Amino acid sequence: MSEELTRDYEISAQLLRILGHPVRLRIAAGLARECACVKDIWECLGMPQAVVSQHLKVMREHGVLEARREGARVCYSLREGAPAQVVRALF
């Protein structure tokens, strides 16, 4: 197996580990359809804002999400490339 293919598998495995948590998987599924702000995400999930923010932080730190500021709001979307492709393939 080539070094490049091995690296691709390692990246995919890391992404799947990040998405292995049910809350993060639900967040990713929602963001596969459209970008959303933190408030919209936690209201949709019916979970405390602090819990959702922690999961968003983990996903952003591992390169699954991109964040952009819109005034006082922070909106999230799936990072294009492998994260978006894997999540969209799941749903």
HTML snippet that shows the backbone in 3Dmol.js (N, CA, C, O; Angstrom):
<script src="https://3Dmol.org/build/3Dmol-min.js"></script>
<div id="view" style="width:600px;height:400px;position:relative"></div>
<script>
const pdb = `
ATOM      1  N   MET A   1       0.853  -1.162   0.000  1.00  0.00           N
ATOM      2  CA  MET A   1       0.000   0.000   0.000  1.00  0.00           C
ATOM      3  C   MET A   1       0.907   1.236   0.000  1.00  0.00           C
ATOM      4  O   MET A   1       1.904   1.289   0.720  1.00  0.00           O
ATOM      5  N   SER A   2       0.547   2.211  -0.807  1.00  0.00           N
ATOM      6  CA  SER A   2       1.379   3.407  -0.915  1.00  0.00           C
ATOM      7  C   SER A   2       1.290   4.249   0.360  1.00  0.00           C
ATOM      8  O   SER A   2       0.328   4.155   1.122  1.00  0.00           O
ATOM      9  N   GLU A   3       2.307   5.062   0.566  1.00  0.00           N
ATOM     10  CA  GLU A   3       2.331   5.957   1.718  1.00  0.00           C
ATOM     11  C   GLU A   3       1.152   6.934   1.695  1.00  0.00           C
ATOM     12  O   GLU A   3       0.558   7.229   2.733  1.00  0.00           O
ATOM     13  N   GLU A   4       0.827   7.422   0.516  1.00  0.00           N
ATOM     14  CA  GLU A   4      -0.281   8.381   0.370  1.00  0.00           C
ATOM     15  C   GLU A   4      -1.615   7.726   0.733  1.00  0.00           C
ATOM     16  O   GLU A   4      -2.436   8.329   1.425  1.00  0.00           O
ATOM     17  N   LEU A   5      -1.827   6.511   0.275  1.00  0.00           N
ATOM     18  CA  LEU A   5      -3.071   5.801   0.582  1.00  0.00           C
ATOM     19  C   LEU A   5      -3.153   5.498   2.074  1.00  0.00           C
ATOM     20  O   LEU A   5      -4.224   5.611   2.671  1.00  0.00           O
ATOM     21  N   THR A   6      -2.042   5.119   2.675  1.00  0.00           N
ATOM     22  CA  THR A   6      -2.004   4.865   4.113  1.00  0.00           C
ATOM     23  C   THR A   6      -2.369   6.123   4.880  1.00  0.00           C
ATOM     24  O   THR A   6      -3.130   6.061   5.845  1.00  0.00           O
ATOM     25  N   ARG A   7      -1.837   7.262   4.463  1.00  0.00           N
ATOM     26  CA  ARG A   7      -2.152   8.541   5.118  1.00  0.00           C
ATOM     27  C   ARG A   7      -3.634   8.871   4.961  1.00  0.00           C
ATOM     28  O   ARG A   7      -4.256   9.350   5.909  1.00  0.00           O
ATOM     29  N   ASP A   8      -4.210   8.625   3.789  1.00  0.00           N
ATOM     30  CA  ASP A   8      -5.636   8.877   3.573  1.00  0.00           C
ATOM     31  C   ASP A   8      -6.489   8.043   4.531  1.00  0.00           C
ATOM     32  O   ASP A   8      -7.473   8.533   5.085  1.00  0.00           O
ATOM     33  N   TYR A   9      -6.104   6.786   4.720  1.00  0.00           N
ATOM     34  CA  TYR A   9      -6.844   5.923   5.650  1.00  0.00           C
ATOM     35  C   TYR A   9      -6.722   6.432   7.083  1.00  0.00           C
ATOM     36  O   TYR A   9      -7.691   6.398   7.841  1.00  0.00           O
ATOM     37  N   GLU A  10      -5.550   6.897   7.448  1.00  0.00           N
ATOM     38  CA  GLU A  10      -5.346   7.429   8.798  1.00  0.00           C
ATOM     39  C   GLU A  10      -6.206   8.676   9.020  1.00  0.00           C
ATOM     40  O   GLU A  10      -6.793   8.839  10.090  1.00  0.00           O
ATOM     41  N   ILE A  11      -6.282   9.545   8.032  1.00  0.00           N
ATOM     42  CA  ILE A  11      -7.111  10.748   8.131  1.00  0.00           C
ATOM     43  C   ILE A  11      -8.584  10.364   8.243  1.00  0.00           C
ATOM     44  O   ILE A  11      -9.317  10.928   9.055  1.00  0.00           O
ATOM     45  N   SER A  12      -9.010   9.412   7.434  1.00  0.00           N
ATOM     46  CA  SER A  12     -10.410   8.968   7.477  1.00  0.00           C
ATOM     47  C   SER A  12     -10.750   8.334   8.821  1.00  0.00           C
ATOM     48  O   SER A  12     -11.830   8.567   9.363  1.00  0.00           O
ATOM     49  N   ALA A  13      -9.831   7.532   9.361  1.00  0.00           N
ATOM     50  CA  ALA A  13     -10.067   6.888  10.660  1.00  0.00           C
ATOM     51  C   ALA A  13     -10.181   7.941  11.763  1.00  0.00           C
ATOM     52  O   ALA A  13     -11.036   7.823  12.640  1.00  0.00           O
ATOM     53  N   GLN A  14      -9.338   8.956  11.727  1.00  0.00           N
ATOM     54  CA  GLN A  14      -9.401  10.034  12.722  1.00  0.00           C
ATOM     55  C   GLN A  14     -10.742  10.766  12.617  1.00  0.00           C
ATOM     56  O   GLN A  14     -11.371  11.066  13.632  1.00  0.00           O
ATOM     57  N   LEU A  15     -11.168  11.046  11.410  1.00  0.00           N
ATOM     58  CA  LEU A  15     -12.448  11.720  11.195  1.00  0.00           C
ATOM     59  C   LEU A  15     -13.600  10.872  11.735  1.00  0.00           C
ATOM     60  O   LEU A  15     -14.505  11.399  12.382  1.00  0.00           O
ATOM     61  N   LEU A  16     -13.572   9.589  11.480  1.00  0.00           N
ATOM     62  CA  LEU A  16     -14.634   8.713  11.975  1.00  0.00           C
ATOM     63  C   LEU A  16     -14.631   8.618  13.497  1.00  0.00           C
ATOM     64  O   LEU A  16     -15.690   8.483  14.111  1.00  0.00           O
ATOM     65  N   ARG A  17     -13.445   8.688  14.116  1.00  0.00           N
ATOM     66  CA  ARG A  17     -13.389   8.693  15.583  1.00  0.00           C
ATOM     67  C   ARG A  17     -14.051   9.961  16.125  1.00  0.00           C
ATOM     68  O   ARG A  17     -14.793   9.901  17.105  1.00  0.00           O
ATOM     69  N   ILE A  18     -13.793  11.087  15.504  1.00  0.00           N
ATOM     70  CA  ILE A  18     -14.399  12.349  15.932  1.00  0.00           C
ATOM     71  C   ILE A  18     -15.913  12.275  15.773  1.00  0.00           C
ATOM     72  O   ILE A  18     -16.650  12.721  16.653  1.00  0.00           O
ATOM     73  N   LEU A  19     -16.377  11.723  14.676  1.00  0.00           N
ATOM     74  CA  LEU A  19     -17.815  11.629  14.415  1.00  0.00           C
ATOM     75  C   LEU A  19     -18.473  10.485  15.174  1.00  0.00           C
ATOM     76  O   LEU A  19     -19.691  10.326  15.107  1.00  0.00           O
ATOM     77  N   GLY A  20     -17.693   9.691  15.892  1.00  0.00           N
ATOM     78  CA  GLY A  20     -18.226   8.539  16.607  1.00  0.00           C
ATOM     79  C   GLY A  20     -19.089   8.886  17.810  1.00  0.00           C
ATOM     80  O   GLY A  20     -19.802   8.026  18.327  1.00  0.00           O
ATOM     81  N   HIS A  21     -19.036  10.119  18.257  1.00  0.00           N
ATOM     82  CA  HIS A  21     -19.883  10.534  19.380  1.00  0.00           C
ATOM     83  C   HIS A  21     -21.255  10.923  18.828  1.00  0.00           C
ATOM     84  O   HIS A  21     -21.325  11.667  17.850  1.00  0.00           O
ATOM     85  N   PRO A  22     -22.335  10.446  19.420  1.00  0.00           N
ATOM     86  CA  PRO A  22     -23.678  10.712  18.879  1.00  0.00           C
ATOM     87  C   PRO A  22     -24.013  12.193  18.716  1.00  0.00           C
ATOM     88  O   PRO A  22     -24.651  12.576  17.735  1.00  0.00           O
ATOM     89  N   VAL A  23     -23.596  13.022  19.654  1.00  0.00           N
ATOM     90  CA  VAL A  23     -23.892  14.459  19.539  1.00  0.00           C
ATOM     91  C   VAL A  23     -23.149  15.058  18.359  1.00  0.00           C
ATOM     92  O   VAL A  23     -23.722  15.830  17.591  1.00  0.00           O
ATOM     93  N   ARG A  24     -21.872  14.708  18.208  1.00  0.00           N
ATOM     94  CA  ARG A  24     -21.094  15.255  17.081  1.00  0.00           C
ATOM     95  C   ARG A  24     -21.629  14.741  15.755  1.00  0.00           C
ATOM     96  O   ARG A  24     -21.607  15.463  14.758  1.00  0.00           O
ATOM     97  N   LEU A  25     -22.105  13.511  15.730  1.00  0.00           N
ATOM     98  CA  LEU A  25     -22.680  12.972  14.507  1.00  0.00           C
ATOM     99  C   LEU A  25     -23.965  13.719  14.141  1.00  0.00           C
ATOM    100  O   LEU A  25     -24.208  14.014  12.970  1.00  0.00           O
ATOM    101  N   ARG A  26     -24.780  14.020  15.146  1.00  0.00           N
ATOM    102  CA  ARG A  26     -26.005  14.796  14.891  1.00  0.00           C
ATOM    103  C   ARG A  26     -25.680  16.200  14.395  1.00  0.00           C
ATOM    104  O   ARG A  26     -26.346  16.709  13.494  1.00  0.00           O
ATOM    105  N   ILE A  27     -24.661  16.827  14.976  1.00  0.00           N
ATOM    106  CA  ILE A  27     -24.245  18.159  14.525  1.00  0.00           C
ATOM    107  C   ILE A  27     -23.788  18.086  13.076  1.00  0.00           C
ATOM    108  O   ILE A  27     -24.195  18.907  12.254  1.00  0.00           O
ATOM    109  N   ALA A  28     -22.950  17.114  12.758  1.00  0.00           N
ATOM    110  CA  ALA A  28     -22.430  16.973  11.397  1.00  0.00           C
ATOM    111  C   ALA A  28     -23.549  16.714  10.400  1.00  0.00           C
ATOM    112  O   ALA A  28     -23.538  17.256   9.295  1.00  0.00           O
ATOM    113  N   ALA A  29     -24.514  15.889  10.786  1.00  0.00           N
ATOM    114  CA  ALA A  29     -25.636  15.594   9.882  1.00  0.00           C
ATOM    115  C   ALA A  29     -26.415  16.864   9.567  1.00  0.00           C
ATOM    116  O   ALA A  29     -26.792  17.091   8.417  1.00  0.00           O
ATOM    117  N   GLY A  30     -26.653  17.679  10.561  1.00  0.00           N
ATOM    118  CA  GLY A  30     -27.369  18.939  10.335  1.00  0.00           C
ATOM    119  C   GLY A  30     -26.570  19.895   9.474  1.00  0.00           C
ATOM    120  O   GLY A  30     -27.121  20.561   8.598  1.00  0.00           O
ATOM    121  N   LEU A  31     -25.270  19.963   9.720  1.00  0.00           N
ATOM    122  CA  LEU A  31     -24.426  20.877   8.949  1.00  0.00           C
ATOM    123  C   LEU A  31     -24.178  20.378   7.529  1.00  0.00           C
ATOM    124  O   LEU A  31     -23.748  21.148   6.670  1.00  0.00           O
ATOM    125  N   ALA A  32     -24.444  19.099   7.276  1.00  0.00           N
ATOM    126  CA  ALA A  32     -24.320  18.578   5.910  1.00  0.00           C
ATOM    127  C   ALA A  32     -25.379  19.212   5.014  1.00  0.00           C
ATOM    128  O   ALA A  32     -25.195  19.313   3.801  1.00  0.00           O
ATOM    129  N   ARG A  33     -26.489  19.639   5.618  1.00  0.00           N
ATOM    130  CA  ARG A  33     -27.575  20.261   4.856  1.00  0.00           C
ATOM    131  C   ARG A  33     -27.394  21.768   4.721  1.00  0.00           C
ATOM    132  O   ARG A  33     -27.677  22.339   3.667  1.00  0.00           O
ATOM    133  N   GLU A  34     -26.919  22.419   5.797  1.00  0.00           N
ATOM    134  CA  GLU A  34     -26.744  23.866   5.748  1.00  0.00           C
ATOM    135  C   GLU A  34     -25.878  24.326   6.910  1.00  0.00           C
ATOM    136  O   GLU A  34     -25.796  23.650   7.935  1.00  0.00           O
ATOM    137  N   CYS A  35     -25.235  25.473   6.749  1.00  0.00           N
ATOM    138  CA  CYS A  35     -24.456  26.028   7.847  1.00  0.00           C
ATOM    139  C   CYS A  35     -25.427  26.577   8.886  1.00  0.00           C
ATOM    140  O   CYS A  35     -26.576  26.895   8.575  1.00  0.00           O
ATOM    141  N   ALA A  36     -24.949  26.683  10.122  1.00  0.00           N
ATOM    142  CA  ALA A  36     -25.819  27.145  11.200  1.00  0.00           C
ATOM    143  C   ALA A  36     -24.994  27.823  12.278  1.00  0.00           C
ATOM    144  O   ALA A  36     -23.799  27.563  12.421  1.00  0.00           O
ATOM    145  N   CYS A  37     -25.640  28.684  13.025  1.00  0.00           N
ATOM    146  CA  CYS A  37     -25.014  29.365  14.148  1.00  0.00           C
ATOM    147  C   CYS A  37     -25.191  28.517  15.407  1.00  0.00           C
ATOM    148  O   CYS A  37     -26.061  27.649  15.476  1.00  0.00           O
ATOM    149  N   VAL A  38     -24.356  28.788  16.383  1.00  0.00           N
ATOM    150  CA  VAL A  38     -24.352  28.006  17.620  1.00  0.00           C
ATOM    151  C   VAL A  38     -25.750  27.934  18.231  1.00  0.00           C
ATOM    152  O   VAL A  38     -26.214  26.856  18.603  1.00  0.00           O
ATOM    153  N   LYS A  39     -26.413  29.069  18.334  1.00  0.00           N
ATOM    154  CA  LYS A  39     -27.742  29.095  18.950  1.00  0.00           C
ATOM    155  C   LYS A  39     -28.705  28.186  18.205  1.00  0.00           C
ATOM    156  O   LYS A  39     -29.476  27.453  18.826  1.00  0.00           O
ATOM    157  N   ASP A  40     -28.668  28.227  16.883  1.00  0.00           N
ATOM    158  CA  ASP A  40     -29.554  27.373  16.083  1.00  0.00           C
ATOM    159  C   ASP A  40     -29.265  25.899  16.344  1.00  0.00           C
ATOM    160  O   ASP A  40     -30.184  25.083  16.418  1.00  0.00           O
ATOM    161  N   ILE A  41     -27.991  25.565  16.482  1.00  0.00           N
ATOM    162  CA  ILE A  41     -27.603  24.168  16.690  1.00  0.00           C
ATOM    163  C   ILE A  41     -28.092  23.670  18.047  1.00  0.00           C
ATOM    164  O   ILE A  41     -28.716  22.612  18.126  1.00  0.00           O
ATOM    165  N   TRP A  42     -27.819  24.413  19.107  1.00  0.00           N
ATOM    166  CA  TRP A  42     -28.225  23.904  20.421  1.00  0.00           C
ATOM    167  C   TRP A  42     -29.728  23.913  20.609  1.00  0.00           C
ATOM    168  O   TRP A  42     -30.266  23.062  21.319  1.00  0.00           O
ATOM    169  N   GLU A  43     -30.416  24.858  19.988  1.00  0.00           N
ATOM    170  CA  GLU A  43     -31.881  24.834  20.067  1.00  0.00           C
ATOM    171  C   GLU A  43     -32.446  23.617  19.330  1.00  0.00           C
ATOM    172  O   GLU A  43     -33.374  22.965  19.809  1.00  0.00           O
ATOM    173  N   CYS A  44     -31.885  23.327  18.179  1.00  0.00           N
ATOM    174  CA  CYS A  44     -32.338  22.185  17.384  1.00  0.00           C
ATOM    175  C   CYS A  44     -32.101  20.865  18.126  1.00  0.00           C
ATOM    176  O   CYS A  44     -32.944  19.968  18.103  1.00  0.00           O
ATOM    177  N   LEU A  45     -30.946  20.762  18.780  1.00  0.00           N
ATOM    178  CA  LEU A  45     -30.611  19.536  19.512  1.00  0.00           C
ATOM    179  C   LEU A  45     -31.316  19.441  20.853  1.00  0.00           C
ATOM    180  O   LEU A  45     -31.429  18.354  21.420  1.00  0.00           O
ATOM    181  N   GLY A  46     -31.797  20.584  21.371  1.00  0.00           N
ATOM    182  CA  GLY A  46     -32.434  20.581  22.683  1.00  0.00           C
ATOM    183  C   GLY A  46     -31.454  20.271  23.798  1.00  0.00           C
ATOM    184  O   GLY A  46     -31.801  19.612  24.778  1.00  0.00           O
ATOM    185  N   MET A  47     -30.212  20.757  23.641  1.00  0.00           N
ATOM    186  CA  MET A  47     -29.173  20.497  24.629  1.00  0.00           C
ATOM    187  C   MET A  47     -28.642  21.822  25.161  1.00  0.00           C
ATOM    188  O   MET A  47     -28.822  22.858  24.522  1.00  0.00           O
ATOM    189  N   PRO A  48     -27.992  21.804  26.320  1.00  0.00           N
ATOM    190  CA  PRO A  48     -27.402  23.033  26.850  1.00  0.00           C
ATOM    191  C   PRO A  48     -26.349  23.603  25.903  1.00  0.00           C
ATOM    192  O   PRO A  48     -25.613  22.862  25.251  1.00  0.00           O
ATOM    193  N   GLN A  49     -26.292  24.908  25.839  1.00  0.00           N
ATOM    194  CA  GLN A  49     -25.358  25.598  24.955  1.00  0.00           C
ATOM    195  C   GLN A  49     -23.912  25.191  25.247  1.00  0.00           C
ATOM    196  O   GLN A  49     -23.123  25.011  24.320  1.00  0.00           O
ATOM    197  N   ALA A  50     -23.562  25.045  26.526  1.00  0.00           N
ATOM    198  CA  ALA A  50     -22.186  24.697  26.889  1.00  0.00           C
ATOM    199  C   ALA A  50     -21.783  23.328  26.341  1.00  0.00           C
ATOM    200  O   ALA A  50     -20.646  23.151  25.902  1.00  0.00           O
ATOM    201  N   VAL A  51     -22.687  22.375  26.361  1.00  0.00           N
ATOM    202  CA  VAL A  51     -22.408  21.022  25.854  1.00  0.00           C
ATOM    203  C   VAL A  51     -22.167  21.072  24.345  1.00  0.00           C
ATOM    204  O   VAL A  51     -21.208  20.488  23.840  1.00  0.00           O
ATOM    205  N   VAL A  52     -23.042  21.771  23.641  1.00  0.00           N
ATOM    206  CA  VAL A  52     -22.910  21.880  22.189  1.00  0.00           C
ATOM    207  C   VAL A  52     -21.626  22.614  21.828  1.00  0.00           C
ATOM    208  O   VAL A  52     -20.920  22.213  20.902  1.00  0.00           O
ATOM    209  N   SER A  53     -21.323  23.677  22.546  1.00  0.00           N
ATOM    210  CA  SER A  53     -20.095  24.440  22.268  1.00  0.00           C
ATOM    211  C   SER A  53     -18.848  23.589  22.443  1.00  0.00           C
ATOM    212  O   SER A  53     -17.895  23.720  21.674  1.00  0.00           O
ATOM    213  N   GLN A  54     -18.842  22.709  23.457  1.00  0.00           N
ATOM    214  CA  GLN A  54     -17.694  21.816  23.658  1.00  0.00           C
ATOM    215  C   GLN A  54     -17.513  20.879  22.466  1.00  0.00           C
ATOM    216  O   GLN A  54     -16.392  20.666  22.003  1.00  0.00           O
ATOM    217  N   HIS A  55     -18.604  20.328  21.976  1.00  0.00           N
ATOM    218  CA  HIS A  55     -18.517  19.427  20.827  1.00  0.00           C
ATOM    219  C   HIS A  55     -18.085  20.188  19.566  1.00  0.00           C
ATOM    220  O   HIS A  55     -17.298  19.676  18.770  1.00  0.00           O
ATOM    221  N   LEU A  56     -18.594  21.388  19.391  1.00  0.00           N
ATOM    222  CA  LEU A  56     -18.181  22.202  18.238  1.00  0.00           C
ATOM    223  C   LEU A  56     -16.693  22.507  18.311  1.00  0.00           C
ATOM    224  O   LEU A  56     -16.005  22.493  17.291  1.00  0.00           O
ATOM    225  N   LYS A  57     -16.199  22.778  19.500  1.00  0.00           N
ATOM    226  CA  LYS A  57     -14.776  23.058  19.679  1.00  0.00           C
ATOM    227  C   LYS A  57     -13.923  21.861  19.262  1.00  0.00           C
ATOM    228  O   LYS A  57     -12.935  22.018  18.544  1.00  0.00           O
ATOM    229  N   VAL A  58     -14.303  20.674  19.709  1.00  0.00           N
ATOM    230  CA  VAL A  58     -13.562  19.456  19.348  1.00  0.00           C
ATOM    231  C   VAL A  58     -13.568  19.263  17.835  1.00  0.00           C
ATOM    232  O   VAL A  58     -12.538  18.954  17.237  1.00  0.00           O
ATOM    233  N   MET A  59     -14.723  19.447  17.230  1.00  0.00           N
ATOM    234  CA  MET A  59     -14.835  19.242  15.782  1.00  0.00           C
ATOM    235  C   MET A  59     -14.023  20.280  15.014  1.00  0.00           C
ATOM    236  O   MET A  59     -13.409  19.961  13.997  1.00  0.00           O
ATOM    237  N   ARG A  60     -14.019  21.510  15.493  1.00  0.00           N
ATOM    238  CA  ARG A  60     -13.240  22.562  14.828  1.00  0.00           C
ATOM    239  C   ARG A  60     -11.744  22.307  14.989  1.00  0.00           C
ATOM    240  O   ARG A  60     -10.983  22.455  14.032  1.00  0.00           O
ATOM    241  N   GLU A  61     -11.318  21.926  16.191  1.00  0.00           N
ATOM    242  CA  GLU A  61      -9.896  21.656  16.438  1.00  0.00           C
ATOM    243  C   GLU A  61      -9.363  20.504  15.598  1.00  0.00           C
ATOM    244  O   GLU A  61      -8.177  20.471  15.273  1.00  0.00           O
ATOM    245  N   HIS A  62     -10.227  19.564  15.246  1.00  0.00           N
ATOM    246  CA  HIS A  62      -9.800  18.420  14.439  1.00  0.00           C
ATOM    247  C   HIS A  62     -10.065  18.622  12.950  1.00  0.00           C
ATOM    248  O   HIS A  62      -9.939  17.683  12.164  1.00  0.00           O
ATOM    249  N   GLY A  63     -10.429  19.835  12.561  1.00  0.00           N
ATOM    250  CA  GLY A  63     -10.564  20.148  11.153  1.00  0.00           C
ATOM    251  C   GLY A  63     -11.833  19.670  10.483  1.00  0.00           C
ATOM    252  O   GLY A  63     -11.903  19.622   9.255  1.00  0.00           O
ATOM    253  N   VAL A  64     -12.843  19.312  11.272  1.00  0.00           N
ATOM    254  CA  VAL A  64     -14.100  18.853  10.690  1.00  0.00           C
ATOM    255  C   VAL A  64     -14.976  20.039  10.302  1.00  0.00           C
ATOM    256  O   VAL A  64     -15.693  19.994   9.303  1.00  0.00           O
ATOM    257  N   LEU A  65     -14.909  21.097  11.102  1.00  0.00           N
ATOM    258  CA  LEU A  65     -15.749  22.273  10.880  1.00  0.00           C
ATOM    259  C   LEU A  65     -14.935  23.521  10.593  1.00  0.00           C
ATOM    260  O   LEU A  65     -13.762  23.624  10.950  1.00  0.00           O
ATOM    261  N   GLU A  66     -15.587  24.451   9.947  1.00  0.00           N
ATOM    262  CA  GLU A  66     -15.056  25.801   9.775  1.00  0.00           C
ATOM    263  C   GLU A  66     -16.007  26.747  10.495  1.00  0.00           C
ATOM    264  O   GLU A  66     -17.217  26.519  10.513  1.00  0.00           O
ATOM    265  N   ALA A  67     -15.472  27.795  11.079  1.00  0.00           N
ATOM    266  CA  ALA A  67     -16.298  28.782  11.766  1.00  0.00           C
ATOM    267  C   ALA A  67     -16.053  30.148  11.148  1.00  0.00           C
ATOM    268  O   ALA A  67     -14.928  30.487  10.781  1.00  0.00           O
ATOM    269  N   ARG A  68     -17.124  30.928  11.039  1.00  0.00           N
ATOM    270  CA  ARG A  68     -16.967  32.303  10.559  1.00  0.00           C
ATOM    271  C   ARG A  68     -17.863  33.194  11.390  1.00  0.00           C
ATOM    272  O   ARG A  68     -18.973  32.819  11.768  1.00  0.00           O
ATOM    273  N   ARG A  69     -17.368  34.356  11.660  1.00  0.00           N
ATOM    274  CA  ARG A  69     -18.096  35.311  12.481  1.00  0.00           C
ATOM    275  C   ARG A  69     -18.989  36.164  11.595  1.00  0.00           C
ATOM    276  O   ARG A  69     -18.560  36.677  10.562  1.00  0.00           O
ATOM    277  N   GLU A  70     -20.231  36.306  12.017  1.00  0.00           N
ATOM    278  CA  GLU A  70     -21.207  37.169  11.358  1.00  0.00           C
ATOM    279  C   GLU A  70     -21.738  38.111  12.427  1.00  0.00           C
ATOM    280  O   GLU A  70     -22.736  37.818  13.085  1.00  0.00           O
ATOM    281  N   GLY A  71     -21.067  39.238  12.594  1.00  0.00           N
ATOM    282  CA  GLY A  71     -21.421  40.154  13.673  1.00  0.00           C
ATOM    283  C   GLY A  71     -21.093  39.505  15.000  1.00  0.00           C
ATOM    284  O   GLY A  71     -19.950  39.114  15.238  1.00  0.00           O
ATOM    285  N   ALA A  72     -22.089  39.387  15.869  1.00  0.00           N
ATOM    286  CA  ALA A  72     -21.880  38.771  17.181  1.00  0.00           C
ATOM    287  C   ALA A  72     -22.053  37.258  17.130  1.00  0.00           C
ATOM    288  O   ALA A  72     -21.784  36.579  18.121  1.00  0.00           O
ATOM    289  N   ARG A  73     -22.490  36.720  16.009  1.00  0.00           N
ATOM    290  CA  ARG A  73     -22.769  35.282  15.890  1.00  0.00           C
ATOM    291  C   ARG A  73     -21.605  34.553  15.232  1.00  0.00           C
ATOM    292  O   ARG A  73     -20.888  35.117  14.405  1.00  0.00           O
ATOM    293  N   VAL A  74     -21.431  33.303  15.611  1.00  0.00           N
ATOM    294  CA  VAL A  74     -20.448  32.434  14.976  1.00  0.00           C
ATOM    295  C   VAL A  74     -21.227  31.341  14.259  1.00  0.00           C
ATOM    296  O   VAL A  74     -22.019  30.624  14.871  1.00  0.00           O
ATOM    297  N   CYS A  75     -20.992  31.222  12.956  1.00  0.00           N
ATOM    298  CA  CYS A  75     -21.691  30.212  12.159  1.00  0.00           C
ATOM    299  C   CYS A  75     -20.707  29.118  11.753  1.00  0.00           C
ATOM    300  O   CYS A  75     -19.545  29.382  11.445  1.00  0.00           O
ATOM    301  N   TYR A  76     -21.200  27.898  11.762  1.00  0.00           N
ATOM    302  CA  TYR A  76     -20.378  26.730  11.461  1.00  0.00           C
ATOM    303  C   TYR A  76     -20.833  26.056  10.176  1.00  0.00           C
ATOM    304  O   TYR A  76     -22.009  26.080   9.814  1.00  0.00           O
ATOM    305  N   SER A  77     -19.866  25.458   9.504  1.00  0.00           N
ATOM    306  CA  SER A  77     -20.156  24.642   8.329  1.00  0.00           C
ATOM    307  C   SER A  77     -19.127  23.520   8.295  1.00  0.00           C
ATOM    308  O   SER A  77     -18.074  23.606   8.927  1.00  0.00           O
ATOM    309  N   LEU A  78     -19.444  22.474   7.555  1.00  0.00           N
ATOM    310  CA  LEU A  78     -18.476  21.390   7.375  1.00  0.00           C
ATOM    311  C   LEU A  78     -17.321  21.895   6.524  1.00  0.00           C
ATOM    312  O   LEU A  78     -17.523  22.617   5.548  1.00  0.00           O
ATOM    313  N   ARG A  79     -16.127  21.513   6.900  1.00  0.00           N
ATOM    314  CA  ARG A  79     -14.957  21.861   6.103  1.00  0.00           C
ATOM    315  C   ARG A  79     -15.012  21.051   4.814  1.00  0.00           C
ATOM    316  O   ARG A  79     -15.252  19.844   4.845  1.00  0.00           O
ATOM    317  N   GLU A  80     -14.795  21.702   3.705  1.00  0.00           N
ATOM    318  CA  GLU A  80     -14.823  21.002   2.421  1.00  0.00           C
ATOM    319  C   GLU A  80     -13.682  19.990   2.360  1.00  0.00           C
ATOM    320  O   GLU A  80     -12.714  20.083   3.115  1.00  0.00           O
ATOM    321  N   GLY A  81     -13.806  19.048   1.475  1.00  0.00           N
ATOM    322  CA  GLY A  81     -12.812  17.989   1.362  1.00  0.00           C
ATOM    323  C   GLY A  81     -13.300  16.753   2.078  1.00  0.00           C
ATOM    324  O   GLY A  81     -14.490  16.441   2.050  1.00  0.00           O
ATOM    325  N   ALA A  82     -12.384  16.046   2.721  1.00  0.00           N
ATOM    326  CA  ALA A  82     -12.709  14.773   3.362  1.00  0.00           C
ATOM    327  C   ALA A  82     -13.837  14.873   4.377  1.00  0.00           C
ATOM    328  O   ALA A  82     -14.742  14.039   4.344  1.00  0.00           O
ATOM    329  N   PRO A  83     -13.831  15.874   5.300  1.00  0.00           N
ATOM    330  CA  PRO A  83     -14.925  15.909   6.268  1.00  0.00           C
ATOM    331  C   PRO A  83     -16.299  15.981   5.611  1.00  0.00           C
ATOM    332  O   PRO A  83     -17.194  15.214   5.967  1.00  0.00           O
ATOM    333  N   ALA A  84     -16.474  16.874   4.674  1.00  0.00           N
ATOM    334  CA  ALA A  84     -17.778  17.023   4.008  1.00  0.00           C
ATOM    335  C   ALA A  84     -18.129  15.777   3.221  1.00  0.00           C
ATOM    336  O   ALA A  84     -19.284  15.353   3.234  1.00  0.00           O
ATOM    337  N   GLN A  85     -17.169  15.182   2.540  1.00  0.00           N
ATOM    338  CA  GLN A  85     -17.442  13.996   1.729  1.00  0.00           C
ATOM    339  C   GLN A  85     -17.872  12.821   2.600  1.00  0.00           C
ATOM    340  O   GLN A  85     -18.826  12.120   2.263  1.00  0.00           O
ATOM    341  N   VAL A  86     -17.182  12.600   3.711  1.00  0.00           N
ATOM    342  CA  VAL A  86     -17.524  11.484   4.577  1.00  0.00           C
ATOM    343  C   VAL A  86     -18.909  11.678   5.189  1.00  0.00           C
ATOM    344  O   VAL A  86     -19.729  10.759   5.180  1.00  0.00           O
ATOM    345  N   VAL A  87     -19.169  12.868   5.719  1.00  0.00           N
ATOM    346  CA  VAL A  87     -20.463  13.122   6.351  1.00  0.00           C
ATOM    347  C   VAL A  87     -21.590  13.006   5.344  1.00  0.00           C
ATOM    348  O   VAL A  87     -22.619  12.400   5.641  1.00  0.00           O
ATOM    349  N   ARG A  88     -21.422  13.568   4.170  1.00  0.00           N
ATOM    350  CA  ARG A  88     -22.478  13.493   3.155  1.00  0.00           C
ATOM    351  C   ARG A  88     -22.707  12.062   2.686  1.00  0.00           C
ATOM    352  O   ARG A  88     -23.827  11.694   2.331  1.00  0.00           O
ATOM    353  N   ALA A  89     -21.646  11.251   2.684  1.00  0.00           N
ATOM    354  CA  ALA A  89     -21.807   9.847   2.297  1.00  0.00           C
ATOM    355  C   ALA A  89     -22.604   9.075   3.344  1.00  0.00           C
ATOM    356  O   ALA A  89     -23.328   8.138   3.009  1.00  0.00           O
ATOM    357  N   LEU A  90     -22.473   9.466   4.607  1.00  0.00           N
ATOM    358  CA  LEU A  90     -23.212   8.808   5.681  1.00  0.00           C
ATOM    359  C   LEU A  90     -24.703   9.127   5.625  1.00  0.00           C
ATOM    360  O   LEU A  90     -25.532   8.314   6.035  1.00  0.00           O
ATOM    361  N   PHE A  91     -25.041  10.314   5.117  1.00  0.00           N
ATOM    362  CA  PHE A  91     -26.434  10.746   5.120  1.00  0.00           C
ATOM    363  C   PHE A  91     -26.884  10.975   3.705  1.00  0.00           C
ATOM    364  O   PHE A  91     -28.035  11.347   3.476  1.00  0.00           O
TER     365      PHE A  91
END
`;
const viewer = $3Dmol.createViewer("view");
viewer.addModel(pdb, "pdb");
viewer.setStyle({}, {cartoon: {color: "spectrum"}});
viewer.zoomTo();
viewer.render();
</script>
